[in-house]
Amino acid sequence: MKHSRLKFFSLPLLLVVAAAIPALAGADDTFSLSASAQDFASYFPSYLANGYFSTMTAPRGTEGNLAYMVAFMDYGKDDESRPAAIPGWSEIDYSTGDSAAGHFWMNQVPLNPVLFRDYRQTLNMKEATLTTSYRYVDHKRSTQIKVTTFVSQAATHLAATQMSLTPDFDGIVELSFALNLWAPHEPRLPLAQLTGEQMQEAVAANNMQLVAIPPATPDRAAVWYHGDTHTLAADGDVRDLTLALDGRAEQGLGMSEAVAVQIPDGVVPSDIALYKSQYRLALNLKIKVQKDITYTFTKFIAAAREDWGGDAHADVALATAARSAGFAALLDQHRAAWAKLWRSDIQIDGDAQAQTVVHSDLYYLLATSTADTRWPMGACGLTPGYTGHAFWDSDTWIFPALLLLHPERAKSLAVFRAHTLPAAQARAQARGLKGAMYPWEADPENGSEQIPYFAHVLSEREIHINADVAIAQWQYWLATHDREWLQRSGWPVIRNVADFWASRASWNAQQRRYEIVHVTSVAESYNDVPNDTFTNVSAQKALRIAAAAAALVGERPDPHWAEVAAKLYIPFSQSEQRHLDFDASVPREPLEGSTLGLLSYPSLDLQMSQKVRRNDYDYIMISVRQGHHEPHGMGMAPASIAAAAAGDTASAVAWLQRNFSSGLIKPPFNVRTETATNNTGYFVTASGGFLQNLLYGFSGLRVAEKGLVEAYPAILPAEWKSMTLKDVTIRGEHYDIIIDRDTGGQVRLTRKALSPQP
């Protein structure tokens, strides 16, 4: 199995518009995604989260689901670190009567439209709530069910799920409010030791395969399994209707959860029992119900981990306080917090399909990110995909998408690199290099190198990550002019990265130039090449950034930085007047895609003549026509942005449309996958790319020395009436940026200053 991340610009040049995302009518409909009973067999889960903790979704709305917590990692022996699944907190199970009499727990009943009638589940992205409703039929009894679940954006340690049931019978029903204590994952593979061949043998020996399984199991599930949380103490109180537990990730941090259950006023359970086993902690209630009366039960959840919150005792206090305040109060606060987030938006007039994708991509980024912390974002969000590690995705793909709309969330991604600078310095020193060498795969909690042994070459050679880190730091400075942050956080990272590049580059006396050799290209099939163009251009920019940053903080720049930057070789064909992907000595595989489009990616944005830019783009298209690779989520946005910068509006629009019409977005909840068939879901890297496509590609805007500048002419698809970047923040000022057409039909960009809002 290759650990390769992407194939660039490899989609055949065909204009196709698929029907994966239905056209929607009203503006508010673009915040709503729904599942029907027809989706039972193909259900691709979403997740609810507030950046700190999460739960996956499931069709009934009542299941116990896998849940994760930010940077809460399992450090199992001989393995790479991986997200530890925390106890599932979403379950409220229901039975219409005594199971001994033939009535089953609802969560164990097969999903069948005959048993779950009038079914609908809706993800409201504007409010970040999941609402599920249906009529559950159990033999001769049926019950109208409605479930609403959310993870609070306002009170980040809290979540709630509320279940209303209306029976068509009189009798005794049972409810179970549970915390699911997951069994340790088996098998555990020693991925820190296995070669690629040994890993594949181990997978086969455990009767597994590295193939995607419909509807939602990723192709690398055999190695991207979740880590373990061990329960240290768990108990409950039948009088106070509470549950609590303390746990610890395998060789990792401690965590805690608590539950407080609220039952309807005036309802007295005929029986309350505390159930405890190795796999389940639950409060089981029996309730006498009457026909056509609605009964509403609420489960309040509190969660914490080391360095974020307290212990189980503190969680019980939070959950019971939320219960006292009530579900409506917690939900109202949550809605208000999301309403504030949605002040910043990208609004499209004239394309409901594109608008819905904008909102789903923003939803997943906002649900996964935290404000003013030190945590990055993994390529697959709060899931075990890519084992939750921080790649260049966090700095180059996601960070710029948040920077203008939510700078406080982008800041967390930048601060992560300052927080983990000591680990990067230690890596550089161990290799005889200066400064800091950030790992290709970094643990999101401590920044340590975490990569399977069979892919370790990437961590040694795919070193453009170091320039990506420094460029993101500089972009944050340019967007905010936060001098205190630059002095304390940004400058140490930028300086150490510059020292790394100055020591990593080697002098070629014969050619009288600096070179960077033995690198893995962004096109990772080229895993040991000299002078990868994207790497060298990025390193050159990082070196020049360091000199500029030094002046701002009153430090003296190392003159060697400028020398290396000025004499660093950038592969270029004089005869064709275009850049090469890497050193001309490297044979090009005709079917491999080109990475030249990344030279126009917004944060790098290499300056060149328009003729060269056009020639670069035309060369990209040659590789597209020759290649026949499956569409990749990281290939679309760079191609569209490169086309826009080259002045090719038609191609820029076509690439944008492919971004949501090539099977990369899975219904019913617009979950992005890395490719159309590998089921590597929640691929927020591609979400960031798509949003950058609009924020920078179509607008032509770039974050630069002079602020937010119009570097390229804005473009607008023919069917769009306008696109508005709502409440963009640049250096403390707020703007609406409107791209529309004047009376003569010419695309124009205007800025409208906004008054500050609380």
N, C-alpha and C positions, 0 to 999 in steps of 0.2 A: 504494500500500500504506500503510495506516495503521500507525503505530508504537504504537497504543493497547495498553494492557496488559490491561484487563479490562472486563467488563460485570457490574455488581453485581446480585445477587439476581434473575437473569433466567431461572431455571428454572421451568417451569410447575409448579404446586403439585399434584404427583401423587406418591402413595406407590408407589414401584417398588423392587423388589429384584432386581437383575440377577444373572446367574450368572457374571460375569467372573472372580470369585475363588471357587474351589471351597471348600466347607465342609471343614474339616480336623478330624481326630479328636483327637489328643493335643496336650498343651501344647507339646511340642518341635516338633511338626509346624508350628506357627505361625512357626517360624524357618526353614522350608524351602520353597523354591519350585523347581519342576522343569519342564523342557521335555521333550517326547517328539518322535518323528519327525513327528507331526501338526502340530508347530509350525514345521517347516522353512519353509513358505511365508509364515508370518505372524510370524516371529521378530523380536521387538523387543529389541535388545540391552540388557543391564545394563552396569554397570561395576564394576570392582574398584578400590579406592583407599584411601589412608590419610590423605587431606587434603592431602598434599604432591605425590603423583603418582599416575597412574592407568593403566588400560588398559580399553578397551571390550571386551566379550565378543563371541564369535561361535560358531556352532553346533558346529563340530568341536572347539573348545577348543585347537586348534593353530595357528590363523591368526595372521598378523601384523595387529595391530589398531591403530587410532588411539589415541594416548596423549597425556595432557596433564599439565602441572605447574602448581602453584599460582602464580597471578599472573604467569605467564610469557607475556609479551605481544609480539605483532608490532605495530610502529609504522610500517607501510608509508605511503609518501608519498600524501597526498590521501585517505587512508582513515581510518576510526576504528580505534582499537586493537582487537585481537582475540586470543584465545588461540592461541599458536603450537603446532601439533602437534609433539611431540617424536618422535624416532625410535621406531617401534613395536618393542617388545621381547618380545612374547609368542610369536613364531613358533617352532615346532619342526615342520618339515615331514618327511614320511616317504614313502618309496617301497619297495614290496615287491621291487623288482629293478631291473635296468638299464632306464632309460627308453627306450633304443634298441631294446629288445626288446618294447616295447609297454606297459610299466608306467609309470604316470603318478605325479607327485607328488600326494599325497593332498589337499593344499589346493586343487588345481586340478580335482579331480574333482567333478562336480555333486552337490549334496546330493540324495540319493535314498534312501528307506528300503530299497531293495533292496541298495544298496551300503553303507549304514550301518545295520546291523541291531542290534536290541535296544538302541536308542539311548535314552540318558537323560542330561540335563545338570541338575545341581542347584546352586542358589545356597544355600549354608548361611549364613544371615544371622547366626547366633549366632557363627560362627567367621570370617565374611567370606572364605570359600573358594568356588571354583567347581570342581566335579568333573564330568567328562564321560566317559562310557563307551559303547562300542559295539563291534561286530564289523565291521571294515572288510573288504570283499570286493573284491579286485582280480583279475579274470579267475578263474583256478583257485586263487588264493592268498587266504587270509584271515588277518586278524590281530586279536586281541582288544586293544583300546586303552583305556587309562585315563589321564586327564590331570587334574592338580590344580594350580590356580594361586591365588596370593594376593599381595597387596601388604602388606608387614609393618607392623602397627600398633605393634610393639615396637621395631623397628630401621627408622626411617622412610625411610632411603635405600635400603632393600632390597626386592626382590620375588623370587619364585621360581615356576617352573613345572616340573612333573615329569611325565614321560610314561613309562608302563609299556606294553610291547608283548609279546604272546605269540603268535608265529606258528604256523600249522598246517603249516609246511613247513620244510625245510632250505634254506639258501641265503644269498645276500648281499643285505642291505638297505642303503638309504641314508637318512641323516638330515641335515637342514640346520638349524643353529641360527643364526638371523638377527637382525640389526637392520635394520629397514625404514627407508630414507632417503627420505622422501616428496618427490615432485616439488613444486615451487612451484605454489600453487593458481592456476588460470586459469579464468575471467578474474578480474582484480582490478578492482573498480569504485571510482571516486573518490567514495566515499560522503560524504566530508567536503565535497563541492562540489555534488552533484547535488540538484536539486529532486525532489519525488515523481514528477512526470511524467517527468523525465529518467531517473530511476532505473528506472522501469518500461520505458521505451524501451530502456535498456541491457540489462536482463534479457531482453527479447524479442529484441533483436538478437543475443544470445548463445545463442539457441534454448533459453531457460529459461523457467520459469513460476513464479509465486508461489503454488503449490498444493502441498498435501501429497501425497506419493507413498507408497502402501503398500509395505512395512509400517511403515517407521520414518523416512522422510525428511520433515523438517518443511516447513511451507508457506513459510517464509522462508529455506530453505537457500541460495537464490541470493545472499543478502546476509549470511547467517550462516556463511559458510565459515570453515574454520580458517586461522590464519596460518601463516607459514613459519619453519622452523628450517633454517639453512644449515650444512652440515657443513664444519668448518674443517680437521679432521684425523681420519682413521679408519684403524685398523690392527688386526691380530690376531697371535696367537702360536700356531702349530699345535702346539708342544711343550707349552705350558702350557694350551692350550685356552681362550684368552681373546680377547675383542674389546674395543675401546675407541674412543671418539670424543669429540671436543670439537665443540661447535656454538654457534651464536648465532642468536637470533631476529632477524627482519628489523628492523634499527635498534633492537634491544633488548638484552636481557641474554644473557650466556653461559650454557651448560649443558654437561653431560657425561653419558655413560652408559658402562657396562662390563658385560661378560658373562663369567662363568666357567662352563664346562661340566663336568659330572661324568658319567663313564661307569661302567658296572658293573665291580666288582672282577673282575680276571681277564680282562676283554675287551680285546683288542688290535685296534684298527681296522686293516683291510687298507689303508686309504688315508685320509689327512686332508689336506684342501685348504682354503686360505684363498681365499674368493671376494670380490672387491671390484668394485663397479660404481658408477655414479652413484646407483643406487637401492637398493643392497643391500650389506651387509657380513655375511659368513656364514662359519661353519666347517662344511664338508661332510665327513661321515664315511661310510665304508663299513664295515659290520660283518657278520661271518659269524654267522648264527643257526641254532639247532636247533629242531626242532619241539617245541612244548609247553613250552619254557623261557621264563620271563618275564625280560625285560631292562628295567631301569629307568634312565632318563637324566634328569638334572636340569640346569636352566639357572638360574643365580643372576644376578640383575640388580642393579646399583647405579646410582643416578641422583642428580644434584645440579644446582644452578643458582647463579648469583651470589647471595651473601648467604644461601645455604643449602647448605653443603657445599663440597667442593673441586673438583678437576679430574678428567680422565679417569684420570690416574695414581692419584689417591686412590680413585677408584671401583673400579679394578682391585684395589686392596688390600682394599677392603671386600668385593667379590664373592668373591675367593679365600679370604678369611678365613671367609666364610659357607660356602663349599664345604668347607673344612676341618672346620668344626663340624658340617656335615651338614644335610640338608633337615629331618629330624625335629626337630632342636634349634631351627631357625629357626621351624618351624611351631608347636612347643610354646610358644615365647615369644609368637608372634603370637596363638595361642589364649588364652593367659593375659591378654594385654593387652585382647582383646575381652571376655573374661569379666569383667574389672574394669569395663569400660564398661557391660556389661549388668547390673551391680548396680543401676543406675538404669534403671527401666523403667516402663511402664504396663501393668499386668496386668488382664485382663478375664476374669472367670469367667462363662461362659454365652454367649459369642459368638465362636466360632473365626474367623469371617470378619473381624470388626472387629479381633480380636487380631492376625491376620496382617497387616492393613494397618498397625496400630500398629508392628509390628516392621519392616515394609519401609520405612515412613517414617523411623523412627529409624535404620535401617541406612543409608539414603542420606544423612541428615544427619550421622551419625557418620563415614561414609566420606569425606565432603566437607569436614569441618571440621578445624581444627587447634587445639591447646590452647596458650594463652599465647604467641601470635604477634601479628602486626599485620595479618593478612589477613582480608578479608570473605568472604562467600559470594555467588556470582552466582545469579541466579534459576534457572538451569539447571545448577547445580553445576559440575563439571569437564568441561564441554562447550562448544562454541561458541555455544550458544543464548543469545540476547540478548547476543551477543559477549562473554560472560564478565564483564560490567560489574556494579558494585554499584549497586543501586537501593534504594528504601525497603524492598524485600523483606528485605534483610539486617538492618535495624534493627527493623522492625515485625512481620515475619512469622516470620523464622527465629530471631532473637535471643531473643524470649520463650520459644520452644519449647525452647531449650537452657538457659535461665537457671536453672531449678530442678533440672534433671537433670544438667547438665554446665556449671556456671558458668565453669570454666576455658576452655571452648570459646566460650561466649557472650562472655567477656572479649575474645577476639581480635577479634570483630566491633566491639566498642566501641572498642578501642585503634586500630583502623584509622582511625576518624574523628579521633582525636587526632593520629595520624601524618600525616594528610593535611590538617590544619588550615591550614597555610600556603597550600596551593593554594586552599582555600575562602576564605581571607581575601583573596587576590589577586582572586578573582572578584567579591567584594563591592566591593572598592575600585575595580575597573574599571567598575562600574556606579554609582558614586557613593553606595554604601551603606556602612554601618558593619558591623563584626563579620565574620562568615563566612557565605558563601552556598555551600552544598554543591551540587554539580551533580546533576541528575536521574540522569544516567548517569556514574558515576565509574570511572576506570581502577582496577583492584584493586591495582595496585602503587604508583602515585604519586598517586592521587586526582584526576588532571586530568580536565577535562570531556571526555567522549568520546560523541558522539552524531551520527547521520547528519544532514546538513544539512537534509534534508526534515523532520526531527523536531525541529529546534533550538528551536522555540517551547516545547516541553515543558521544556527546560532553563531557559528564562527564566521560565516561568509556573507550572509544576507544582512550586511551592516548599514545599509541605507537607513535603517531604523534610527541610527544615531543622529543623522541629519534631520530626519522627520521630527524627532523630539525637539531639537533646537529651533527649527522653523516654527513649530507650534508655539513654543515659548515666545518667540518674537512676534508672532501674529497676535498673541494676547496683549503684549505691550502696545503694539500699534493700534489695536482696537480700543484699549482702555486708558492708556497713558497712566497706568497705576505705577508710579515710581517706587513707592514703598515695596510693592510686590516684586518689581524688577530687581531692586537691590537685594532683597531678602531671599527670593525664590528663583526668579528667572535667570538672573545673571550667573549664579554658580553653575546652573545647568549648561547655559550657553558657553561659558568659559571652558568648562571641562570637556564639552563636546568638541570645541575648537582644538583643544590640546590633543584630543584623540585623533582627529583627522590630520593634524600637523605631524603626528608621529606615525600614523598609519600609511600616509602617502610616501612613496619612494621616488627618489630622483633618478631619472634615466639620463645619464650623462651623454649618451650618444644622440638622443633626440632633444636634449636640453629642455626637459619638461618633467613635471611631477605626474606620477601615475598611481592609480589604486588597483592593485592586482589581486588575484585569487579572491574574487567575490562571486556571490550568487546574484544573478540578475533578478529583477522583479518578475520576469518570465523565468520561473525557477528551474525549468529544464536546462537552462544554462547555469550550471551550479559551480563552475570554476572558470571564470573569464576575467580578462584584464579590461579595465576601463569601461565598465558598464555606464552608459551615458547618464541614465537617471541617477545612479549613485554618485557619479562625479559632479554633475550639476548641483545636486543637493548638497554635497560636501562643500563645494565652492560657496554656495549661498550661506551655509552654516558658518564658514570661516569669516565671511564678510559681515554677517550679522554680529559676530563676536566683537569685531572692531568697533562697530557702531554702538553696541551695548556698553562696551568699556567706556566710551566717551560719556555716555549718559550717567554712569554711576561713578565717574571720576577715577577710573582705573586706567593704567597704561596698557594698551593692547600689546600682545606679543608680536613683534614685527614679522616673525616667521609665518603667522597666520596669513598676512597679506601676500607674502612671497609665494606660499603654496597656492593660494587662491588665484593669483595672477598667472601662474605657470602650470596650473592643473590642466591636463589634457582633456578636451571635450571632443569625442569622436565626431568627425564631420566630413562629408563628401563634397569637395570643392566642385567636382565635375557635375554632380547632381544638385548642388546647392540645397542640401538637406542634412539633418543629423543622422548619424548611424545609431543603431541600438547599443552597440558596444564596439570595442576595438575591431578594426577592419580585418585583423588576423583571425577572428573567430568565424568559422563557417556558419552561415545562416541556414536554418532549417526552413524550407519554403512553406511548410504548413503551420509553422509557429506564428502566433500573432506578434505584432510590434508593440513596444511600450512607449513609443515616442509621444503618444497623446498625453502622457503624464507630465511632459515638459510644459504643457499649458494648464496643468491642474492649478487651481486658484492660489494655493499657498506657496507653490514654487514659481509658477508663471515666468519661465525663462524668457528674457527679452530677446527678440530676434526680428528680422525684417518680415514684412507680411509675405514676401515671396517665399522665404524659407519656411515660414509657418504653413503656408499652403502646400509646399512640397512635402513637408513632414506629414501633413494630413493625407495627401494623396498616396504616399507610401504606405501609410496605415491601411488605407482602403485596398491596396494591392494584396496585402497579407490577409485581409478579410475575405477577399474573393477567392484566394487560393486555399484558405483553411476551411475546415468543415467541423469545427468543434462545437460542442454543446454551449448554448448561451451561459455566460457566467455573470453573477451579480456585480462583480467588480469591473466588468468590461464596458458597461453601457455609458455610465456618466462621464468617464474620461473621454470617450469618443465623441459624445455630444458637446462637451465643453471645448474640446479641441476644434470641432467643426465650427462652433460659434465664434471662437477666437479667430479662426481662419476666414470668417465672413461667409460661411456656407450655411445659411439659415435652413434650407431644406433638409440637409443632412443632420443638422443639430436637432431639428424637430423630429425627424425620423428615428434617431437614436433614443430620444426621450420617450417616444411612444413605445419603442421596443422594451424599454425598461419596465413597463407594466403590461406587456402583451406577449411575453415570450415564455409563459409558464413559470416565471420566477416568483409569483405571488399566489399563495395558496388560499382558496376559499375555505371556510366562510369568513375568516377574520383577517384577510390580507397579511398572512404571515409570509415574510420574505424567506426564500431559500437560496442557498449559495448557487446552485444550478437548478435547472428545471426538474431534474430527476433524482438528485442525491438526498433530498429531504433534510439537508442541513439547515434547520429552521431558525427563525428569530435572528436572521442575519442582518443585524443593525448596521453593519459596515455598508451594505448596499443601500440601506435607508439613508445613511449620511451622504452617500454619493448622489442619490436621486435629489435630495434637498439642495446639495451644492450645485447641482445642474441648474436649478432655478435661481437660487440666491446669487450665484456668481456667473454661471454660464449664460443664461438667458438675459440677465441684467447687464452683463459686461462689467460688473463692479469688482473691485479688488481692494483688500485691506492693505494700505500702503503708507509710506512716510507722511503723506499729506492727508491721511484719513481714508475715508471710503470713496475711492476715486472711480470715475467712469473710464476704465481702461480700454474697453471695446464697445462698439455700438450695441445697444440693447436689441433683442429680437423678440418676436411674438408669433406663435403659430397663427395661421390664417383664420382658424375658427375661434380663437380666443379674442374676446373683446378687450380684456385687460388682465394684468397680473399685479397684485399689490403685495409688497413685503410690509407686513403690518408691524408697527412698533419695533422697528430696528433700533438697536442701541449702538452708538459709536462715540466713544470718549465722553460718556455721560449724557449725551444728547439723544433724544428719541425722535424718530422720523417714521412716517409712512412713505414708502417709495413706490410710485405708481408707474407702471409701464403700460401705455395704451397707444392710440393713434390720434394724430391731429386730424383736422378736417380734410387734409389732403391725402390721408391714408398712411402717412409716414409714422413709423414707430418712434415714440419719444419716452423719455424718462424724466419724471419730476419728483421733487422731494417736498414733503409737507412736514414742517416742524411740529412736534407734539408737546403739550404741556406735561410735566411730570405727574404721574399718578401714584397714589400710595400703594 
